[in-house]
Amino acid sequence: KSLSDSIEVYKAQLTQITETLKVTPPGGDRDNLISLKNDIEELLKLTEDNISSLQGEQPKNELSGLPDDDPFSKEYALFKAELESLDSESNTETNRDETILSTDKAEDVDLEEEDETCLQVELQSLIGTKSRAPYADKSGSITYYNALISGIEMAEILSDIEHIKVKVLFINPTEKKMVPCPYFLDDKCKFNEEDCNFSHGYVVSFDQLKEYVEPDFKRLKPGCRVLAKMPNSNIWISTVLEDIGNNDTCVVKHERAFIDIPLHDVLPPMDDAEDDGFKVDEDDVQNDYIDNDDVDLVLARQRHNEAMIDISLTREQPTHKLGQWEQFTKGIGSKLMAKMGYIVGTGLGKSGEGILQPVEPVILPAGKSLDHCMNLKEVAGGSSNLLTVEKMQKKLAAKVIARSKRQYIRQRKQEKDVFHVINTTIRTAVPGTSNNSSAKDISKHLRTVSDRQLNVERFKLAESIKQSERNIKMLKRSIQSMDTRKTELNVQKNAASRLESQQRVLVALKSSDNKLQREQLRRDNKKKMSVF
């Protein structure tokens, strides 16, 4: 019974070790567990052998206890013991097989985990490498393009290689959806993969990838179809190579125009050109068929183009390109004209003798007559911006009105200012004469002036009197210093006239001061009389 209990303990320990081995990574701990597992299995085998040997001795003891005169009972006991020994051996072999199977399963799980880890490492090493990936366009046709592997997407259960998905970024995108998002590459894109107009990575199956083929520029020759990257664009288009330059440049034909581009912006045709985006447009095939079939039409077109070029060379070229504003708008007028056969730089019309620049629209002021608009056009001097001219006229009219208003206010103020009347009287005063009307006006205005204004004006008159007296002294001193014999007569007369003028001014100032003083005395007496 104790041996049977030991066997149960050993089996439980063996089960725990097997479960632990499933989650233990390769290393020293795993090796120790495997060694311990082998020891327990050997111990379990020895214990089972002991039990089987003890069970074989038990029937012999039972036979020895039977009576000698009963041969049938002894024969039956021997047969029973033989069956029990066979059962014990079969159970031992079954347990041994189960142990071997569990060990093999654990080893298989470990090998699968190791294989999966190695596969992940190998797939991660593919990130950043080049390959050729399929892309389904809007029409549903699948074409292979050069691409760069940017990520790996693996399923939880890898039962087939189809479960491995990779994300690729196309090197030569032919559609806007294929162009890698520049903000996504810098982790700055604000949109998710579905809402962004550019590519965050195109998901394809790993088994659909093809080996990357380096472009062979030796295959380039005039007339071959290539993929070319147009200037100021990230999209590669299928076009025809016209010529190869000496400075790593080439000429391609695009929309009936010849464009110079660097050689590294051209992808030569592959061996399987049909699978690598080198698709020939039906329109181009039709045009080539027509050109080859109708030689007269081609010659006539060439003569027409040469005549158009001659006409354009004899005319003054415009300063701006026709349709240059379309880069800031959504207009397609210039593209439609090019589709209809218009040659850039020539005039409109069949013979190219029309205008080179479009007729500019003229915006007229709203609600104004035609005569008013014509007057504005004359004032503008040929300028088409009549609204600006009208605004300038309004500003000038407003300035004139403001100037007249200020002048009117200034005149009204001068008329009301009594001291202006006094100053005018002083300037026009002549000694020996009197003006009764002006004196009456001054007296009349002085009565309407406040005491403060009288004091201020009298102070100003006092300063003017002092300045006039100083000027008179200087003139007298200069006249006395003159030598009558050496000084010219005109100089002497001028000095004398200036002296007389200053004396008249001094007399007028003193007269005005006396009038102001009398007005102050009158007001003081009036105050005293009113108090009394």
C-alpha positions as CSV (number, residue, x, y, z in Angstrom):
1,K,0.0,0.0,0.0
2,S,2.9,2.4,0.8
3,L,4.5,1.7,-2.6
4,S,1.2,2.4,-4.3
5,D,1.0,5.8,-2.5
6,S,4.5,6.6,-3.6
7,I,3.6,5.9,-7.2
8,E,0.7,8.3,-7.0
9,V,3.0,11.0,-5.5
10,Y,5.6,10.4,-8.2
11,K,3.0,10.7,-11.0
12,A,1.7,13.9,-9.5
13,Q,5.2,15.4,-9.4
14,L,5.8,14.2,-12.9
15,T,2.7,16.0,-14.1
16,Q,3.6,19.2,-12.5
17,I,7.1,19.1,-14.0
18,T,5.7,18.5,-17.5
19,E,3.3,21.5,-17.2
20,T,6.2,23.7,-16.0
21,L,8.3,22.7,-18.9
22,K,5.7,23.9,-21.3
23,V,6.1,27.5,-20.1
24,T,9.8,27.5,-19.3
25,P,12.0,29.1,-21.9
26,P,15.3,27.4,-23.0
27,G,18.1,27.8,-20.5
28,G,19.6,26.4,-17.3
29,D,16.3,26.1,-15.4
30,R,14.8,24.1,-18.3
31,D,17.7,21.7,-18.3
32,N,17.4,21.2,-14.5
33,L,13.7,20.4,-14.9
34,I,14.3,17.9,-17.6
35,S,17.0,16.1,-15.5
36,L,14.6,16.0,-12.5
37,K,11.9,14.6,-14.7
38,N,14.2,11.8,-15.9
39,D,15.1,10.9,-12.3
40,I,11.4,10.7,-11.2
41,E,10.6,8.5,-14.2
42,E,13.4,6.1,-13.2
43,L,12.2,6.1,-9.6
44,L,8.7,5.5,-10.7
45,K,9.8,2.5,-12.9
46,L,11.7,0.9,-10.0
47,T,8.7,1.3,-7.7
48,E,6.4,-0.4,-10.2
49,D,8.9,-3.2,-10.7
50,N,8.9,-3.8,-6.9
51,I,5.2,-3.9,-6.7
52,S,5.0,-6.4,-9.6
53,S,7.6,-8.7,-8.0
54,L,5.7,-8.6,-4.7
55,Q,2.4,-9.5,-6.5
56,G,4.2,-12.5,-8.1
57,E,5.3,-14.0,-4.7
58,Q,1.8,-13.7,-3.3
59,P,0.2,-16.5,-5.4
60,K,3.0,-18.9,-4.5
61,N,2.3,-18.3,-0.8
62,E,-1.4,-18.9,-1.5
63,L,-0.6,-22.2,-3.3
64,S,1.5,-23.4,-0.4
65,G,-1.4,-23.0,1.9
66,L,-3.7,-25.3,-0.1
67,P,-4.1,-29.0,0.8
68,D,-2.0,-31.5,-1.2
69,D,-5.0,-33.7,-1.9
70,D,-6.8,-31.0,-4.0
71,P,-5.0,-30.8,-7.3
72,F,-7.8,-28.9,-9.0
73,S,-7.6,-26.1,-6.5
74,K,-3.9,-25.8,-6.9
75,E,-4.3,-25.7,-10.7
76,Y,-6.9,-23.0,-10.5
77,A,-4.7,-20.9,-8.1
78,L,-1.8,-21.1,-10.5
79,F,-4.0,-20.0,-13.4
80,K,-5.3,-17.1,-11.5
81,A,-1.8,-16.0,-10.4
82,E,-0.6,-16.2,-14.1
83,L,-3.5,-13.9,-15.2
84,E,-2.7,-11.3,-12.5
85,S,0.9,-11.2,-13.5
86,L,0.0,-10.6,-17.1
87,D,-2.4,-7.8,-16.1
88,S,0.4,-6.1,-14.0
89,E,2.8,-6.3,-16.9
90,S,0.3,-4.8,-19.3
91,N,-0.4,-2.0,-16.8
92,T,3.3,-1.3,-16.4
93,E,3.8,-1.1,-20.2
94,T,0.8,1.1,-20.6
95,N,2.0,3.6,-18.0
96,R,5.5,3.5,-19.6
97,D,3.9,4.3,-23.0
98,E,1.9,7.2,-21.5
99,T,5.0,8.6,-19.9
100,I,6.9,8.5,-23.2
101,L,4.0,10.1,-25.1
102,S,3.7,12.9,-22.6
103,T,7.4,13.5,-22.8
104,D,7.3,13.6,-26.6
105,K,4.4,16.0,-26.5
106,A,6.2,18.4,-24.2
107,E,9.3,18.2,-26.4
108,D,7.1,18.9,-29.4
109,V,5.6,22.0,-27.8
110,D,9.0,23.3,-26.8
111,L,10.2,22.8,-30.4
112,E,7.2,24.6,-31.7
113,E,7.7,27.5,-29.4
114,E,11.4,27.7,-30.4
115,D,10.5,27.6,-34.1
116,E,7.9,30.3,-33.6
117,T,10.4,32.5,-31.8
118,C,13.0,32.0,-34.5
119,L,10.4,32.8,-37.2
120,Q,9.5,36.0,-35.5
121,V,13.2,37.0,-35.3
122,E,13.6,36.2,-39.0
123,L,10.5,38.2,-40.0
124,Q,11.5,41.2,-37.9
125,S,14.8,41.2,-39.8
126,L,12.9,41.7,-43.0
127,I,11.7,45.2,-41.9
128,G,13.5,47.8,-44.0
129,T,14.3,45.5,-46.9
130,K,13.0,45.9,-50.5
131,S,10.7,43.6,-52.4
132,R,8.0,43.7,-55.0
133,A,4.5,43.8,-53.7
134,P,1.1,43.5,-55.5
135,Y,-1.4,46.3,-55.5
136,A,-5.0,46.3,-56.7
137,D,-6.0,49.5,-58.4
138,K,-9.4,51.0,-58.8
139,S,-10.3,48.8,-61.7
140,G,-9.3,45.7,-59.7
141,S,-6.3,44.7,-61.7
142,I,-3.3,43.6,-59.7
143,T,0.2,45.0,-60.5
144,Y,3.5,44.5,-58.8
145,Y,5.5,47.5,-57.6
146,N,8.8,48.1,-55.9
147,A,8.1,48.4,-52.1
148,L,9.8,48.7,-48.8
149,I,8.7,46.4,-45.9
150,S,7.7,48.6,-42.9
151,G,6.0,46.1,-40.5
152,I,4.9,42.5,-39.8
153,E,1.5,41.4,-38.7
154,M,1.2,37.8,-37.4
155,A,-1.9,35.8,-36.4
156,E,-2.1,34.2,-33.0
157,I,-2.1,30.7,-34.5
158,L,0.4,30.2,-37.3
159,S,-0.9,27.1,-39.1
160,D,0.0,28.4,-42.6
161,I,2.3,30.9,-44.2
162,E,-0.9,32.8,-45.4
163,H,-1.4,33.9,-41.8
164,I,1.7,36.1,-42.0
165,K,0.9,39.6,-43.2
166,V,3.3,42.4,-44.0
167,K,3.0,46.2,-44.4
168,V,4.8,47.8,-47.3
169,L,5.4,51.3,-48.5
170,F,5.6,51.7,-52.3
171,I,8.8,53.2,-53.7
172,N,7.3,54.2,-57.1
173,P,3.6,55.1,-56.3
174,T,1.4,55.6,-59.3
175,E,-1.7,56.7,-57.3
176,K,-2.2,59.2,-54.5
177,K,-3.3,56.4,-52.1
178,M,0.0,54.7,-52.7
179,V,2.1,57.7,-51.7
180,P,3.6,57.2,-48.2
181,C,2.2,59.8,-45.7
182,P,5.2,62.1,-44.7
183,Y,3.5,62.9,-41.3
184,F,3.0,59.2,-40.5
185,L,6.7,58.5,-41.1
186,D,7.5,61.2,-38.4
187,D,4.7,60.0,-36.1
188,K,2.9,63.3,-36.5
189,C,-0.2,62.3,-38.7
190,K,-3.5,63.3,-37.0
191,F,-5.6,60.9,-39.1
192,N,-6.0,57.2,-38.8
193,E,-5.2,54.8,-41.7
194,E,-8.8,55.0,-43.2
195,D,-9.2,58.8,-43.1
196,C,-5.8,59.8,-44.3
197,N,-5.4,60.6,-48.0
198,F,-2.0,59.0,-48.1
199,S,-0.7,55.5,-47.3
200,H,0.2,54.4,-43.8
201,G,1.3,51.0,-45.1
202,Y,-0.4,48.6,-47.6
203,V,-1.1,45.1,-46.1
204,V,-0.3,42.1,-48.3
205,S,0.2,38.4,-47.6
206,F,3.8,37.3,-47.1
207,D,3.6,34.6,-49.7
208,Q,2.6,37.1,-52.4
209,L,5.9,39.1,-52.2
210,K,8.4,38.8,-54.9
211,E,12.1,39.3,-54.9
212,Y,13.3,42.9,-55.5
213,V,15.1,43.5,-58.8
214,E,17.5,46.3,-59.1
215,P,16.7,48.7,-62.0
216,D,18.8,48.2,-65.0
217,F,19.4,51.6,-66.6
218,K,21.2,50.0,-69.5
219,R,17.7,49.0,-70.8
220,L,16.8,52.7,-71.2
221,K,16.6,53.7,-74.8
222,P,14.6,56.3,-76.7
223,G,11.1,55.2,-77.4
224,C,10.8,52.7,-74.5
225,R,8.0,53.1,-71.9
226,V,9.2,53.9,-68.4
227,L,7.8,55.1,-65.1
228,A,8.8,58.7,-64.4
229,K,8.4,61.0,-61.4
230,M,7.1,64.4,-62.6
231,P,8.5,67.6,-61.1
232,N,6.7,68.9,-58.0
233,S,4.9,65.6,-57.6
234,N,5.3,62.3,-55.7
235,I,3.4,60.2,-58.2
236,W,5.1,58.2,-60.9
237,I,3.4,58.0,-64.3
238,S,3.8,55.7,-67.3
239,T,5.3,57.7,-70.1
240,V,7.7,57.4,-73.1
241,L,11.4,58.2,-73.0
242,E,12.3,60.6,-75.8
243,D,16.0,61.2,-75.2
244,I,18.9,60.6,-72.8
245,G,21.1,63.5,-71.9
246,N,24.8,63.6,-70.9
247,N,24.4,65.1,-67.4
248,D,22.3,62.3,-65.9
249,T,19.2,63.8,-67.3
250,C,16.6,62.6,-69.8
251,V,13.6,63.9,-71.7
252,V,10.2,62.3,-71.4
253,K,6.9,63.1,-73.1
254,H,3.9,63.9,-71.0
255,E,0.6,65.4,-72.2
256,R,2.2,66.4,-75.6
257,A,5.0,68.3,-73.8
258,F,8.6,67.4,-73.4
259,I,10.0,67.5,-69.8
260,D,13.6,67.3,-68.6
261,I,13.9,65.2,-65.4
262,P,16.8,63.6,-63.5
263,L,17.8,60.1,-64.5
264,H,17.2,58.8,-61.0
265,D,13.6,59.8,-61.3
266,V,13.1,57.2,-64.1
267,L,12.4,53.5,-63.6
268,P,13.5,51.4,-66.5
269,P,11.2,48.6,-67.8
270,M,11.5,45.2,-66.2
271,D,11.5,41.8,-67.8
272,D,7.9,41.4,-66.9
273,A,6.9,45.0,-67.7
274,E,3.2,44.2,-67.7
275,D,3.3,43.4,-64.0
276,D,5.4,46.4,-62.9
277,G,3.1,49.4,-63.7
278,F,4.3,49.8,-67.3
279,K,0.9,50.0,-68.7
280,V,0.3,51.5,-72.1
281,D,-2.7,53.9,-72.3
282,E,-5.2,53.0,-75.0
283,D,-5.2,56.7,-76.1
284,D,-1.5,56.6,-76.7
285,V,-1.8,53.3,-78.7
286,Q,-4.5,54.9,-80.7
287,N,-2.5,58.0,-81.3
288,D,0.5,56.0,-82.4
289,Y,-1.7,54.0,-84.7
290,I,-3.1,57.1,-86.3
291,D,0.4,58.7,-86.6
292,N,1.8,55.7,-88.3
293,D,-1.2,55.2,-90.5
294,D,-1.9,58.7,-91.6
295,V,1.5,60.3,-92.6
296,D,-0.1,63.3,-94.3
297,L,-1.8,64.2,-91.1
298,V,1.4,64.0,-89.2
299,L,3.2,66.2,-91.7
300,A,0.4,68.8,-91.7
301,R,0.5,68.9,-87.9
302,Q,4.3,69.4,-87.9
303,R,4.0,72.3,-90.4
304,H,1.2,73.9,-88.3
305,N,3.3,73.6,-85.2
306,E,6.3,75.2,-86.9
307,A,4.2,78.1,-88.2
308,M,2.8,78.6,-84.7
309,I,6.3,78.7,-83.2
310,D,7.4,81.3,-85.9
311,I,4.5,83.5,-85.0
312,S,5.1,83.2,-81.3
313,L,8.8,84.2,-81.8
314,T,7.9,87.4,-83.6
315,R,5.5,88.6,-80.9
316,E,6.3,90.0,-77.5
317,Q,6.1,87.3,-74.9
318,P,3.8,87.8,-71.9
319,T,5.3,88.4,-68.4
320,H,3.2,85.8,-66.8
321,K,2.4,82.2,-67.8
322,L,-1.2,81.6,-68.9
323,G,-3.1,80.0,-66.1
324,Q,-0.4,80.6,-63.5
325,W,-3.1,81.4,-61.0
326,E,-4.5,77.8,-61.2
327,Q,-1.8,76.6,-58.8
328,F,-3.7,78.5,-56.1
329,T,-7.2,77.4,-57.2
330,K,-9.0,74.3,-58.5
331,G,-9.1,75.6,-62.1
332,I,-8.4,73.3,-65.0
333,G,-8.8,75.7,-67.9
334,S,-5.2,75.6,-69.1
335,K,-5.3,71.7,-69.0
336,L,-8.4,71.6,-71.1
337,M,-6.9,74.0,-73.6
338,A,-3.8,71.8,-73.8
339,K,-6.0,68.8,-74.4
340,M,-7.6,70.7,-77.3
341,G,-4.3,71.5,-78.9
342,Y,-3.3,74.8,-77.5
343,I,0.5,75.4,-77.5
344,V,1.9,77.4,-74.5
345,G,3.2,80.8,-75.5
346,T,1.1,81.2,-78.7
347,G,-2.0,83.3,-79.2
348,L,-5.5,82.0,-79.3
349,G,-7.1,81.0,-82.5
350,K,-6.3,78.5,-85.3
351,S,-3.3,80.5,-86.5
352,G,-2.1,81.6,-83.1
353,E,-2.7,85.3,-83.9
354,G,-5.1,86.0,-81.0
355,I,-4.4,87.5,-77.6
356,L,-1.7,86.1,-75.4
357,Q,-3.2,87.3,-72.1
358,P,-6.7,86.7,-70.9
359,V,-9.1,89.7,-70.7
360,E,-8.9,90.9,-67.1
361,P,-12.3,91.6,-65.5
362,V,-13.0,95.2,-64.4
363,I,-15.0,95.6,-61.2
364,L,-17.1,98.7,-61.3
365,P,-18.6,100.5,-58.2
366,A,-22.1,99.3,-57.4
367,G,-24.9,101.7,-58.1
368,K,-22.9,104.3,-60.1
369,S,-23.7,105.6,-63.5
370,L,-21.6,104.8,-66.6
371,D,-20.4,108.4,-66.8
372,H,-19.2,108.2,-63.2
373,C,-17.3,105.0,-64.0
374,M,-15.7,106.6,-67.1
375,N,-14.6,109.6,-65.1
376,L,-13.0,107.2,-62.6
377,K,-11.2,105.4,-65.4
378,E,-9.8,108.7,-66.7
379,V,-8.6,109.6,-63.2
380,A,-7.1,106.1,-62.8
381,G,-4.9,106.6,-65.8
382,G,-5.5,103.2,-67.3
383,S,-5.6,101.3,-64.0
384,S,-8.3,98.6,-63.8
385,N,-8.8,98.9,-60.1
386,L,-11.5,101.6,-60.1
387,L,-12.6,100.9,-56.6
388,T,-9.3,102.0,-55.3
389,V,-9.5,105.2,-57.3
390,E,-13.0,105.9,-55.9
391,K,-11.7,105.4,-52.4
392,M,-8.9,107.8,-53.0
393,Q,-11.3,110.4,-54.3
394,K,-13.5,110.0,-51.2
395,K,-10.4,110.4,-49.0
396,L,-9.3,113.6,-50.8
397,A,-12.9,115.0,-50.6
398,A,-13.0,114.3,-46.9
399,K,-9.6,116.0,-46.4
400,V,-10.8,119.1,-48.3
401,I,-14.0,119.3,-46.2
402,A,-12.0,118.8,-43.0
403,R,-9.6,121.6,-44.0
404,S,-12.5,124.0,-44.9
405,K,-14.1,123.2,-41.6
406,R,-11.0,123.9,-39.6
407,Q,-10.5,127.2,-41.5
408,Y,-14.1,128.2,-40.8
409,I,-13.7,127.5,-37.1
410,R,-10.4,129.4,-37.0
411,Q,-12.1,132.4,-38.6
412,R,-15.0,132.3,-36.2
413,K,-12.6,132.1,-33.3
414,Q,-10.6,135.1,-34.5
415,E,-13.8,137.1,-34.8
416,K,-14.7,136.4,-31.3
417,D,-11.2,137.0,-29.9
418,V,-11.0,140.6,-28.7
419,F,-7.2,140.5,-28.5
420,H,-7.0,139.8,-32.2
421,V,-8.9,143.1,-32.7
422,I,-6.4,144.8,-30.5
423,N,-3.4,143.3,-32.2
424,T,-4.8,144.3,-35.6
425,T,-5.4,147.8,-34.4
426,I,-1.8,148.0,-33.1
427,R,-0.3,146.9,-36.4
428,T,-2.4,149.4,-38.4
429,A,-2.1,152.3,-36.0
430,V,-0.5,155.5,-37.4
431,P,0.8,158.2,-35.1
432,G,-1.0,161.5,-35.2
433,T,-4.3,159.9,-36.3
434,S,-7.2,158.4,-34.4
435,N,-9.8,155.9,-35.4
436,N,-13.0,156.5,-33.3
437,S,-14.8,153.4,-34.7
438,S,-11.9,151.0,-33.9
439,A,-11.6,152.5,-30.4
440,K,-15.3,152.0,-29.8
441,D,-15.1,148.4,-31.0
442,I,-12.2,147.7,-28.7
443,S,-14.0,149.2,-25.7
444,K,-17.1,147.3,-26.6
445,H,-15.2,143.9,-26.8
446,L,-13.2,144.6,-23.7
447,R,-16.4,144.6,-21.6
448,T,-17.2,141.0,-22.7
449,V,-13.7,139.6,-21.7
450,S,-13.1,138.0,-18.4
451,D,-10.7,139.3,-15.8
452,R,-8.4,136.4,-16.3
453,Q,-8.1,137.1,-20.0
454,L,-7.4,140.7,-19.3
455,N,-4.6,139.8,-16.9
456,V,-3.1,137.4,-19.4
457,E,-3.3,139.9,-22.3
458,R,-1.8,142.7,-20.2
459,F,1.1,140.4,-19.2
460,K,1.7,139.7,-22.9
461,L,1.6,143.4,-23.7
462,A,4.1,144.1,-21.0
463,E,6.5,141.6,-22.4
464,S,6.0,143.0,-25.9
465,I,6.7,146.6,-24.6
466,K,10.0,145.4,-23.0
467,Q,11.1,143.7,-26.2
468,S,10.2,146.8,-28.2
469,E,12.2,149.1,-25.9
470,R,15.2,146.8,-26.2
471,N,15.0,146.9,-30.0
472,I,14.8,150.7,-29.9
473,K,17.9,150.9,-27.7
474,M,19.8,148.6,-30.0
475,L,18.8,150.6,-33.1
476,K,19.8,153.9,-31.5
477,R,23.2,152.4,-30.5
478,S,23.8,151.2,-34.0
479,I,22.9,154.5,-35.5
480,Q,25.2,156.4,-33.1
481,S,28.1,154.0,-34.0
482,M,27.7,154.7,-37.7
483,D,30.2,157.0,-39.3
484,T,28.3,159.4,-41.5
485,R,31.2,159.8,-43.8
486,K,31.9,156.1,-44.5
487,T,28.4,154.6,-44.2
488,E,26.2,154.7,-47.2
489,L,23.1,156.9,-47.2
490,N,20.7,154.0,-47.9
491,V,21.9,152.1,-44.8
492,Q,21.4,155.1,-42.7
493,K,17.9,155.6,-44.0
494,N,16.9,152.0,-43.4
495,A,18.2,152.1,-39.8
496,A,16.2,155.3,-39.2
497,S,13.0,153.9,-40.7
498,R,13.3,150.7,-38.5
499,L,13.7,153.0,-35.5
500,E,10.6,155.0,-36.3
501,S,8.6,151.8,-36.9
502,Q,9.7,150.3,-33.5
503,Q,8.8,153.6,-31.8
504,R,5.3,153.5,-33.4
505,V,4.8,149.9,-32.3
506,L,5.9,150.9,-28.7
507,V,3.4,153.8,-28.7
508,A,0.6,151.5,-29.9
509,L,1.5,148.8,-27.3
510,K,1.5,151.4,-24.5
511,S,-1.9,152.7,-25.8
512,S,-3.4,149.2,-25.7
513,D,-1.9,148.7,-22.2
514,N,-3.5,151.9,-21.0
515,K,-6.9,150.8,-22.4
516,L,-6.6,147.5,-20.6
517,Q,-5.6,149.3,-17.4
518,R,-8.5,151.6,-17.7
519,E,-10.9,148.7,-18.2
520,Q,-9.5,147.0,-15.0
521,L,-9.8,150.2,-13.0
522,R,-13.4,150.6,-14.2
523,R,-14.2,147.0,-13.1
524,D,-12.5,147.6,-9.7
525,N,-14.5,150.8,-9.2
526,K,-17.7,149.0,-10.2
527,K,-17.0,146.3,-7.7
528,K,-16.4,148.8,-4.9
529,M,-19.6,150.7,-5.8
530,S,-21.6,147.5,-5.7
531,V,-20.2,146.6,-2.3
532,F,-20.9,150.1,-1.0
